[in-house]
Amino acid sequence: MSPLQSLTDQQGERLLPPFAVAAPAAVPPEQGAMWAYPRAEHGPEEVAFCMVTAMLGRIHLSGRADLLDAGQRALVAEAVDAYRPYRPLLARAVPRWPLGLPGWRDGWLALALQAPGTTLLAVWRREGAPRECVVPVPGGAVDAVEPVYPRFPEGDVRLLPGGAPTRPDV
């Protein structure tokens, strides 16, 4: 196996989450390269959606970054800055699928990577999905959930009794 595997050439950000979530079933997270294509016509949520899709593997940034405005570039930079500290954990991370392996049309998708001392969790809500989703965290009850990216003021993460987080409005 090669130390790097491009997972798809898909550029549509709404179509990428099933690839990203399923990828660790075939390729170790540190070897799975997911392309992120933020575009000038994207709003902040779409830029963040693109970036999150690549953040539990190897980020491969593509597209016309020169056309992004200052706010969009700041969101891309925020994603890369958030990614740097945990990137070394990916080689020791064990993938988990708290909502199951993804279906192509699933409204909510989640991928967790359990690394020593932490669990990284990415959650996607696609258009038309219910506003809330309970995401069971692998490994049992959690004491705290700290959103890493994006740091939008809207939406929140709440811990339910028993430690399962729910993330509405993402």
N, C-alpha and C positions, 0 to 999 in steps of 0.2 A: 504494500500500500504506500502511496505517496504521502509525504508529510502535510500535504495540502490538497483539499478536494473542493472544487467549486461545485456548489450544490444545485444551482439553477441559473439560467440566464433570464429568468422572468423579471420584468421591470415594474409590473403593476403591484404597487404596495399592498393592495387589498388581497392579492392572490398569494403573496409570499408567506404568511404565517404558517399554513400547513406544511410547507417545505421546512421551515425553520424548526417547527415543533417535532416533526418526524425525523429530521436529519440524524440526531444522536442514536437512533436505532440502527444506523448503518455506518456512521463515521464518528470517531471520537470528537467531542466538542472542540478541542484545540486544533483539529484538522479540518473542520467544516467551515468553508468560506461562504458566507452569505453576502450577497451584493445589496447595498443600500443605495437607492437612487432618489435622494431628495431633489425636488424640482422647483423652479421659480414659481410655478402656479400653486404650489402647496401652501396651505395654511399651517399654523404651528402644530396642530394635532396630527396632520398628515406627515410633516417632517419627523415628528417624534415617533409616529407609527413605523415609518421607514427605518429609523435608526434602531428602535427596540428589536425589530425583526433580525437584525444582524448581531446583536450584542451578546448572545449566549454561544457564540462561535467566534470565528475570525471575521472581523468587520472588513468588508471590501467596499470602500466608498467609490462611487462612480457618478457619472452624469456631469452636468454643467454647473459645478460649484461656483464658477465665476458669475453666474446669473442670479445666484441667491442674494437676497437682501440681507442687511445686517442682522435682523432678528432670526432669519433662517440659518445663517452662518453660526450665530451664537448657539442655537439649538443643536447643530451638528457638533460644534466644539464641546458643548456640555456633555453630549453623548460620549464622545471620545475621552473626555476627562473622567467621566464616571466609569468608563470601561477599563482604563489603565490599571487601577489598583487591584481589580479582581481577575484580570487577564491571566496572571500566573496560576490561579486556582483551577482553570479549565482543564489542565492536564490530569488533575487528581479528582475531578468532579464525576459523579455518577448521575446519569440522567434519570429523571422520574417524570411521569406524565399524570399530574394530579387530576386532570379532566379526561384522561384516557388518550390513546393515540388519536391524532386529529382526523376528522372527516373533511373532505374538500369544501363542504358548505357550512361547516360548524360556525356558529355565531360567536362562541367563546372558545378560546384555545389557551392552553397554558403549558409551559415547559419549566421544570425545576431542575437545577443542577445542585446536587448535594456535594459540598466540598468540606474538608475538615473545618469545623467551627462555624460554618455558615451554610445557608441554602440560598441560592440565587433563583429568583422566580420572575419569569416574564409572562404577562397576561395580555391577551388581545381581545378586544370587543369589536366585532365587525358589524357593519350596518345591518339593522334589522334585529339584532340580538336584544334580549331583555336587558333592562337597565342595570340589574344586579346579578352577580354570580358568586356563589360561595366556592372558594377554591381550597380544597383540603391540602394542607402543607405536608409533604412527606416527612416522616420522622416523628409525627405526633404534635402535641401542643406546642405553641410558640409563645414566647414572652413578649415579643415586640416584632413589628414589621416596619422597616425603614425604607420608604420609597427612595430609589437611587436616581432614576431618570424616567420621565421628565419631572421636573419640579413645578408643575402647573399649580396655580392656586385652587382651581376647581377640582372636584372629585376628591375622594379620600379613601383610605384603607381603614377598615374597622375590624377589630378582633371580636369574634363571636364567642360565647361561652364554649369552652373546650379548645379554644385557640385557633379555630379556622378563620382565616381572613376573608373578608368580602370586599370587593372593590367596585363600587358603583360609578357610573358615569365616566368610564375610561374609554 
